[in-house]
Amino acid sequence: MSIVFVSRDEHGKVELILLDHGLYDYLNDRDRVSLCQLYKAIILHDDDLMKQYSLQLGVHGKKINACTDTDIFCS
C-alpha cells in the first residue's frame, strides 16, 4: 500500500512524499535515486523517463505506458 502526501516546504516549493508500506528493505543510493526519479516520471506521465528508470531498476518486459485517470492497471 502506498500513500502520497503533497506539502510545501518553507520556501513554498511543492514536495511529494511517498510512503510505501510494501517495501521494507535497504536501498543503495543508485536505486534510491532511480526509484525517486521513476515516481517523478510517473507523476509527470513521461513514458521515456519511466522506461529509463525502470530499466535502471532491473524491470524488463512489457511496454511501459503512463496511466490515465480511468486506468486501473498499467499494461
N, CA, C and O atoms as a printed pandas DataFrame, in Angstrom:
     atom_number atom_name residue_name chain_id  residue_number  x_coord  y_coord  z_coord
0              1         N          MET        A               1    0.842   -1.176    0.000
1              2        CA          MET        A               1    0.000    0.000    0.000
2              3         C          MET        A               1    0.889    1.241    0.000
3              4         O          MET        A               1    1.829    1.333    0.789
4              5         N          SER        A               2    0.600    2.175   -0.865
5              6        CA          SER        A               2    1.362    3.423   -0.926
6              7         C          SER        A               2    0.456    4.600   -0.614
7              8         O          SER        A               2   -0.722    4.621   -0.968
8              9         N          ILE        A               3    1.037    5.566    0.053
9             10        CA          ILE        A               3    0.329    6.813    0.378
10            11         C          ILE        A               3    1.202    7.956   -0.126
11            12         O          ILE        A               3    2.415    7.957    0.081
12            13         N          VAL        A               4    0.579    8.926   -0.787
13            14        CA          VAL        A               4    1.313   10.085   -1.275
14            15         C          VAL        A               4    0.816   11.322   -0.540
15            16         O          VAL        A               4   -0.378   11.622   -0.537
16            17         N          PHE        A               5    1.749   12.032    0.081
17            18        CA          PHE        A               5    1.454   13.315    0.704
18            19         C          PHE        A               5    2.016   14.411   -0.180
19            20         O          PHE        A               5    3.102   14.265   -0.742
20            21         N          VAL        A               6    1.291   15.497   -0.304
21            22        CA          VAL        A               6    1.762   16.673   -1.023
22            23         C          VAL        A               6    1.849   17.804   -0.004
23            24         O          VAL        A               6    0.873   18.113    0.680
24            25         N          SER        A               7    3.023   18.416    0.089
25            26        CA          SER        A               7    3.191   19.511    1.046
26            27         C          SER        A               7    4.058   20.589    0.415
27            28         O          SER        A               7    4.567   20.426   -0.694
28            29         N          ARG        A               8    4.215   21.664    1.121
29            30        CA          ARG        A               8    5.088   22.754    0.672
30            31         C          ARG        A               8    6.167   22.962    1.723
31            32         O          ARG        A               8    5.907   22.893    2.925
32            33         N          ASP        A               9    7.389   23.218    1.246
33            34        CA          ASP        A               9    8.456   23.497    2.197
34            35         C          ASP        A               9    8.392   24.962    2.624
35            36         O          ASP        A               9    7.474   25.685    2.237
36            37         N          GLU        A              10    9.362   25.394    3.416
37            38        CA          GLU        A              10    9.343   26.759    3.957
38            39         C          GLU        A              10    9.476   27.838    2.884
39            40         O          GLU        A              10    9.211   29.011    3.149
40            41         N          HIS        A              11    9.886   27.450    1.671
41            42        CA          HIS        A              11   10.011   28.400    0.563
42            43         C          HIS        A              11    8.841   28.311   -0.407
43            44         O          HIS        A              11    8.838   28.986   -1.436
44            45         N          GLY        A              12    7.847   27.484   -0.089
45            46        CA          GLY        A              12    6.674   27.344   -0.941
46            47         C          GLY        A              12    6.815   26.307   -2.046
47            48         O          GLY        A              12    5.896   26.120   -2.843
48            49         N          LYS        A              13    7.967   25.629   -2.101
49            50        CA          LYS        A              13    8.187   24.599   -3.114
50            51         C          LYS        A              13    7.369   23.354   -2.764
51            52         O          LYS        A              13    7.351   22.912   -1.615
52            53         N          VAL        A              14    6.695   22.800   -3.770
53            54        CA          VAL        A              14    5.875   21.615   -3.559
54            55         C          VAL        A              14    6.774   20.385   -3.418
55            56         O          VAL        A              14    7.723   20.204   -4.180
56            57         N          GLU        A              15    6.456   19.543   -2.428
57            58        CA          GLU        A              15    7.174   18.304   -2.204
58            59         C          GLU        A              15    6.193   17.143   -2.251
59            60         O          GLU        A              15    5.101   17.230   -1.691
60            61         N          LEU        A              16    6.577   16.057   -2.915
61            62        CA          LEU        A              16    5.800   14.821   -2.892
62            63         C          LEU        A              16    6.492   13.871   -1.931
63            64         O          LEU        A              16    7.695   13.630   -2.039
64            65         N          ILE        A              17    5.730   13.336   -0.992
65            66        CA          ILE        A              17    6.273   12.402   -0.012
66            67         C          ILE        A              17    5.539   11.085   -0.190
67            68         O          ILE        A              17    4.325   11.011    0.001
68            69         N          LEU        A              18    6.278   10.048   -0.555
69            70        CA          LEU        A              18    5.688    8.735   -0.809
70            71         C          LEU        A              18    5.999    7.810    0.356
71            72         O          LEU        A              18    7.160    7.611    0.713
72            73         N          LEU        A              19    4.955    7.249    0.941
73            74        CA          LEU        A              19    5.110    6.221    1.966
74            75         C          LEU        A              19    4.677    4.906    1.346
75            76         O          LEU        A              19    3.508    4.728    1.005
76            77         N          ASP        A              20    5.610    3.996    1.201
77            78        CA          ASP        A              20    5.322    2.703    0.596
78            79         C          ASP        A              20    5.459    1.642    1.673
79            80         O          ASP        A              20    6.569    1.305    2.086
80            81         N          HIS        A              21    4.327    1.116    2.127
81            82        CA          HIS        A              21    4.345    0.152    3.214
82            83         C          HIS        A              21    4.517   -1.276    2.718
83            84         O          HIS        A              21    4.208   -2.223    3.442
84            85         N          GLY        A              22    4.999   -1.442    1.511
85            86        CA          GLY        A              22    5.263   -2.767    0.985
86            87         C          GLY        A              22    6.745   -2.988    0.755
87            88         O          GLY        A              22    7.150   -4.094    0.398
88            89         N          LEU        A              23    7.559   -1.971    0.948
89            90        CA          LEU        A              23    8.984   -2.060    0.676
90            91         C          LEU        A              23    9.753   -1.715    1.945
91            92         O          LEU        A              23    9.992   -0.544    2.238
92            93         N          TYR        A              24   10.128   -2.723    2.679
93            94        CA          TYR        A              24   10.936   -2.506    3.878
94            95         C          TYR        A              24   12.274   -3.191    3.657
95            96         O          TYR        A              24   12.483   -4.332    4.068
96            97         N          ASP        A              25   13.165   -2.480    3.008
97            98        CA          ASP        A              25   14.470   -3.021    2.692
98            99         C          ASP        A              25   15.407   -1.841    2.491
99           100         O          ASP        A              25   14.967   -0.726    2.209
100          101         N          TYR        A              26   16.686   -2.093    2.635
101          102        CA          TYR        A              26   17.679   -1.060    2.399
102          103         C          TYR        A              26   17.857   -0.867    0.892
103          104         O          TYR        A              26   17.990   -1.838    0.148
104          105         N          LEU        A              27   17.859    0.376    0.456
105          106        CA          LEU        A              27   18.119    0.693   -0.948
106          107         C          LEU        A              27   19.468    1.391   -1.037
107          108         O          LEU        A              27   19.745    2.320   -0.278
108          109         N          ASN        A              28   20.308    0.942   -1.968
109          110        CA          ASN        A              28   21.561    1.669   -2.170
110          111         C          ASN        A              28   21.228    3.018   -2.818
111          112         O          ASN        A              28   20.119    3.224   -3.312
112          113         N          ASP        A              29   22.192    3.918   -2.807
113          114        CA          ASP        A              29   21.943    5.282   -3.305
114          115         C          ASP        A              29   21.498    5.304   -4.762
115          116         O          ASP        A              29   20.605    6.068   -5.128
116          117         N          ARG        A              30   22.115    4.471   -5.593
117          118        CA          ARG        A              30   21.759    4.445   -7.021
118          119         C          ARG        A              30   20.301    4.040   -7.207
119          120         O          ARG        A              30   19.571    4.693   -7.953
120          121         N          ASP        A              31   19.865    2.964   -6.535
121          122        CA          ASP        A              31   18.480    2.506   -6.661
122          123         C          ASP        A              31   17.501    3.496   -6.043
123          124         O          ASP        A              31   16.404    3.694   -6.565
124          125         N          ARG        A              32   17.889    4.114   -4.939
125          126        CA          ARG        A              32   17.019    5.099   -4.293
126          127         C          ARG        A              32   16.760    6.279   -5.223
127          128         O          ARG        A              32   15.625    6.737   -5.353
128          129         N          VAL        A              33   17.819    6.769   -5.869
129          130        CA          VAL        A              33   17.675    7.894   -6.794
130          131         C          VAL        A              33   16.841    7.475   -8.005
131          132         O          VAL        A              33   15.969    8.224   -8.445
132          133         N          SER        A              34   17.105    6.283   -8.546
133          134        CA          SER        A              34   16.330    5.802   -9.695
134          135         C          SER        A              34   14.856    5.647   -9.338
135          136         O          SER        A              34   13.987    5.992  -10.139
136          137         N          LEU        A              35   14.566    5.133   -8.146
137          138        CA          LEU        A              35   13.182    4.972   -7.714
138          139         C          LEU        A              35   12.500    6.327   -7.549
139          140         O          LEU        A              35   11.345    6.494   -7.940
140          141         N          CYS        A              36   13.206    7.285   -6.976
141          142        CA          CYS        A              36   12.642    8.640   -6.844
142          143         C          CYS        A              36   12.352    9.239   -8.218
143          144         O          CYS        A              36   11.296    9.835   -8.432
144          145         N          GLN        A              37   13.291    9.080   -9.143
145          146        CA          GLN        A              37   13.094    9.610  -10.488
146          147         C          GLN        A              37   11.959    8.883  -11.207
147          148         O          GLN        A              37   11.224    9.495  -11.983
148          149         N          LEU        A              38   11.812    7.584  -10.953
149          150        CA          LEU        A              38   10.710    6.827  -11.544
150          151         C          LEU        A              38    9.369    7.360  -11.048
151          152         O          LEU        A              38    8.457    7.571  -11.848
152          153         N          TYR        A              39    9.237    7.578   -9.741
153          154        CA          TYR        A              39    7.987    8.138   -9.207
154          155         C          TYR        A              39    7.689    9.501   -9.827
155          156         O          TYR        A              39    6.541    9.795  -10.159
156          157         N          LYS        A              40    8.713   10.327   -9.982
157          158        CA          LYS        A              40    8.527   11.638  -10.599
158          159         C          LYS        A              40    8.048   11.485  -12.043
159          160         O          LYS        A              40    7.138   12.195  -12.472
160          161         N          ALA        A              41    8.654   10.564  -12.794
161          162        CA          ALA        A              41    8.252   10.331  -14.187
162          163         C          ALA        A              41    6.815    9.839  -14.268
163          164         O          ALA        A              41    6.081   10.213  -15.182
164          165         N          ILE        A              42    6.408    8.996  -13.312
165          166        CA          ILE        A              42    5.021    8.519  -13.281
166          167         C          ILE        A              42    4.065    9.684  -13.069
167          168         O          ILE        A              42    3.054    9.795  -13.763
168          169         N          ILE        A              43    4.374   10.544  -12.121
169          170        CA          ILE        A              43    3.524   11.709  -11.829
170          171         C          ILE        A              43    3.425   12.618  -13.055
171          172         O          ILE        A              43    2.364   13.177  -13.331
172          173         N          LEU        A              44    4.529   12.764  -13.787
173          174        CA          LEU        A              44    4.566   13.644  -14.958
174          175         C          LEU        A              44    4.108   12.946  -16.242
175          176         O          LEU        A              44    4.059   13.575  -17.299
176          177         N          HIS        A              45    3.772   11.655  -16.162
177          178        CA          HIS        A              45    3.340   10.873  -17.327
178          179         C          HIS        A              45    4.392   10.905  -18.436
179          180         O          HIS        A              45    4.057   11.015  -19.615
180          181         N          ASP        A              46    5.667   10.809  -18.047
181          182        CA          ASP        A              46    6.768   10.837  -19.006
182          183         C          ASP        A              46    7.182    9.398  -19.312
183          184         O          ASP        A              46    7.969    8.803  -18.576
184          185         N          ASP        A              47    6.646    8.841  -20.403
185          186        CA          ASP        A              47    6.885    7.443  -20.761
186          187         C          ASP        A              47    8.364    7.126  -20.945
187          188         O          ASP        A              47    8.833    6.076  -20.505
188          189         N          ASP        A              48    9.101    8.025  -21.590
189          190        CA          ASP        A              48   10.517    7.764  -21.850
190          191         C          ASP        A              48   11.308    7.654  -20.546
191          192         O          ASP        A              48   12.129    6.751  -20.387
192          193         N          LEU        A              49   11.057    8.574  -19.618
193          194        CA          LEU        A              49   11.766    8.508  -18.340
194          195         C          LEU        A              49   11.296    7.329  -17.497
195          196         O          LEU        A              49   12.094    6.739  -16.769
196          197         N          MET        A              50   10.009    6.975  -17.583
197          198        CA          MET        A              50    9.537    5.785  -16.865
198          199         C          MET        A              50   10.301    4.562  -17.331
199          200         O          MET        A              50   10.730    3.743  -16.519
200          201         N          LYS        A              51   10.472    4.439  -18.637
201          202        CA          LYS        A              51   11.196    3.297  -19.185
202          203         C          LYS        A              51   12.651    3.330  -18.740
203          204         O          LYS        A              51   13.190    2.312  -18.306
204          205         N          GLN        A              52   13.287    4.485  -18.843
205          206        CA          GLN        A              52   14.698    4.628  -18.479
206          207         C          GLN        A              52   14.943    4.198  -17.030
207          208         O          GLN        A              52   15.832    3.389  -16.765
208          209         N          TYR        A              53   14.159    4.735  -16.097
209          210        CA          TYR        A              53   14.398    4.436  -14.688
210          211         C          TYR        A              53   13.932    3.041  -14.311
211          212         O          TYR        A              53   14.494    2.431  -13.401
212          213         N          SER        A              54   12.920    2.525  -14.988
213          214        CA          SER        A              54   12.513    1.133  -14.757
214          215         C          SER        A              54   13.634    0.183  -15.166
215          216         O          SER        A              54   13.944   -0.767  -14.447
216          217         N          LEU        A              55   14.236    0.442  -16.315
217          218        CA          LEU        A              55   15.349   -0.392  -16.773
218          219         C          LEU        A              55   16.532   -0.308  -15.812
219          220         O          LEU        A              55   17.192   -1.314  -15.551
220          221         N          GLN        A              56   16.803    0.885  -15.287
221          222        CA          GLN        A              56   17.891    1.031  -14.317
222          223         C          GLN        A              56   17.627    0.205  -13.060
223          224         O          GLN        A              56   18.559   -0.256  -12.401
224          225         N          LEU        A              57   16.343    0.023  -12.734
225          226        CA          LEU        A              57   15.967   -0.759  -11.552
226          227         C          LEU        A              57   15.827   -2.243  -11.863
227          228         O          LEU        A              57   15.503   -3.032  -10.975
228          229         N          GLY        A              58   16.065   -2.629  -13.111
229          230        CA          GLY        A              58   16.023   -4.035  -13.474
230          231         C          GLY        A              58   14.666   -4.542  -13.900
231          232         O          GLY        A              58   14.451   -5.752  -13.958
232          233         N          VAL        A              59   13.738   -3.635  -14.201
233          234        CA          VAL        A              59   12.405   -4.023  -14.652
234          235         C          VAL        A              59   12.444   -4.128  -16.174
235          236         O          VAL        A              59   12.714   -3.144  -16.863
236          237         N          HIS        A              60   12.175   -5.312  -16.690
237          238        CA          HIS        A              60   12.185   -5.544  -18.134
238          239         C          HIS        A              60   10.885   -6.224  -18.515
239          240         O          HIS        A              60   10.269   -6.892  -17.684
240          241         N          GLY        A              61   10.465   -6.068  -19.737
241          242        CA          GLY        A              61    9.280   -6.795  -20.189
242          243         C          GLY        A              61    8.367   -5.935  -21.009
243          244         O          GLY        A              61    8.782   -5.347  -22.007
244          245         N          LYS        A              62    7.105   -5.856  -20.586
245          246        CA          LYS        A              62    6.078   -5.167  -21.351
246          247         C          LYS        A              62    6.420   -3.706  -21.561
247          248         O          LYS        A              62    7.179   -3.107  -20.798
248          249         N          LYS        A              63    5.840   -3.147  -22.617
249          250        CA          LYS        A              63    5.973   -1.718  -22.881
250          251         C          LYS        A              63    5.384   -0.955  -21.701
251          252         O          LYS        A              63    4.332   -1.322  -21.178
252          253         N          ILE        A              64    6.053    0.087  -21.294
253          254        CA          ILE        A              64    5.610    0.883  -20.157
254          255         C          ILE        A              64    4.893    2.114  -20.678
255          256         O          ILE        A              64    5.464    2.880  -21.455
256          257         N          ASN        A              65    3.653    2.315  -20.264
257          258        CA          ASN        A              65    2.856    3.471  -20.667
258          259         C          ASN        A              65    2.359    4.190  -19.430
259          260         O          ASN        A              65    2.134    3.571  -18.390
260          261         N          ALA        A              66    2.189    5.494  -19.543
261          262        CA          ALA        A              66    1.610    6.255  -18.445
262          263         C          ALA        A              66    0.138    5.894  -18.301
263          264         O          ALA        A              66   -0.557    5.682  -19.294
264          265         N          CYS        A              67   -0.323    5.828  -17.081
265          266        CA          CYS        A              67   -1.738    5.533  -16.820
266          267         C          CYS        A              67   -2.565    6.801  -17.017
267          268         O          CYS        A              67   -2.079    7.914  -16.813
268          269         N          THR        A              68   -3.795    6.616  -17.408
269          270        CA          THR        A              68   -4.732    7.739  -17.463
270          271         C          THR        A              68   -5.584    7.681  -16.199
271          272         O          THR        A              68   -5.492    6.725  -15.429
272          273         N          ASP        A              69   -6.397    8.685  -15.990
273          274        CA          ASP        A              69   -7.247    8.720  -14.807
274          275         C          ASP        A              69   -8.241    7.558  -14.766
275          276         O          ASP        A              69   -8.724    7.211  -13.689
276          277         N          THR        A              70   -8.552    6.959  -15.893
277          278        CA          THR        A              70   -9.529    5.881  -15.916
278          279         C          THR        A              70   -8.895    4.497  -15.869
279          280         O          THR        A              70   -9.602    3.496  -15.757
280          281         N          ASP        A              71   -7.564    4.430  -15.954
281          282        CA          ASP        A              71   -6.887    3.124  -15.905
282          283         C          ASP        A              71   -6.889    2.572  -14.488
283          284         O          ASP        A              71   -6.700    3.313  -13.523
284          285         N          ILE        A              72   -7.103    1.275  -14.369
285          286        CA          ILE        A              72   -6.963    0.613  -13.079
286          287         C          ILE        A              72   -5.546    0.067  -12.957
287          288         O          ILE        A              72   -4.916    0.195  -11.907
288          289         N          PHE        A              73   -5.052   -0.530  -14.010
289          290        CA          PHE        A              73   -3.708   -1.057  -14.047
290          291         C          PHE        A              73   -3.009   -0.568  -15.308
291          292         O          PHE        A              73   -3.642   -0.421  -16.354
292          293         N          CYS        A              74   -1.722   -0.319  -15.214
293          294        CA          CYS        A              74   -0.945   -0.014  -16.419
294          295         C          CYS        A              74   -0.590   -1.332  -17.090
295          296         O          CYS        A              74   -0.362   -2.334  -16.413
296          297         N          SER        A              75   -0.542   -1.333  -18.409
297          298        CA          SER        A              75   -0.132   -2.552  -19.102
298          299         C          SER        A              75    1.299   -2.421  -19.568
299          300         O          SER        A              75    1.837   -3.346  -20.177
